[in-house]
Amino acid sequence: RNNFTDLEDPMLLKTVPQKFCTTCGMPLILDGRYLPERLLGKGGFGTAFLAKDRRSPTFKYCVVKQFQPSSDLSPQQLATAQNLFEREAHVLEKLGNQHPQIPDLFAYFPLEAPGWQSSKPQQFFYIVQEYIKGENLETELAAKGQFSEIEVREVLQEILKILEFVHDHDVIHRDIKPSNIMRDDQGRLYLLDFGAVKQVTQNPGGISTGIYSLGFAPPEQMRGYTVFPSTDLYALAATCLVLLTGKEPQELFDSYSDQWRWKQFVSVSDELASILDKMLLPTPSDRFGSATQLLTALNPVSIPPIPQPSPVVSSSGTQLQPAVTSRFISPLELLSRAAFTGFEFGVLACLGLALYQKFGLSLIVLSMISLIAIT
């Protein structure tokens, strides 16, 4: 808690070089630009703050994620955590600026600060990204209760469209859950927190790092095996079950039979139940192979029937067969058509003989010319 009046005055804030914490000496204006205001959340490897950008004319809000792993991590764990944090920055830069429902990346930078109660300096890393004003689906579920089937279908549709884009760029999210889906003030859904992403192109067929959310991760991810697009689809289905039932995944999964037991808590259409069950199959190859396949299953194309002519009914109520109309051709008309055809052949024969005598065209070529002319 630092009392600096020039950080509260908009005009002074734009020009002040830097301010430091009076207790620990930490710079308060990150990268000389971002001023954290309040805590948004804290996870295993970092902390998220709401901050404002003093280089923006309106002091636009943004999210600053600070990477500060626990001091009791081994060097290998520390390297893994730092790699995951940096990977999120790369993915946000690659995807966020291309898709409207993935937060944009604004900055990524390291920072070294003097150690608090220690002579050893502290190393920090920061990600600055777009701030989505709204609430995540975990908070929404706690406030309003269970989602209806229509609401869950909406979540499925929107997140699948985002995953279709993400998977097409050879990226797997690996941490889909209600708290990582945000609904903004206009009702648009966003996919957040790419901290556990897997870039398939960097290490095809590689081993998972073991970063996942218990209850939402499928068997292959929990065992540290290769992950697939269907890995994200499994987690999305588990998310839908939580929204439909209002219960945690551990309450819905029967570890004794190794099956999901959720239908007793909610009533949905057979179509949606079948889709969710397939998404939750333990073997990746038995699930839907892609978000595109799943979108097709959710939105089957119906072929409109060919319209049939209305039946003709007599005055007595008997259905009549449609009349077949025909035209009578007189013998005189037949003779005139035959005479005209004979005249055409005569003209073609004379033309063919003349061409043969002058140019020496073969009979085959003459026959072809005759057929074309007749046609």
Order of alpha helices (4+ residues) and beta strands (2+ residues): alpha-beta-beta-beta-alpha-beta-beta-beta-alpha-alpha-beta-beta-beta-beta-alpha-alpha-alpha-beta-beta-alpha-alpha-beta-beta-alpha-alpha
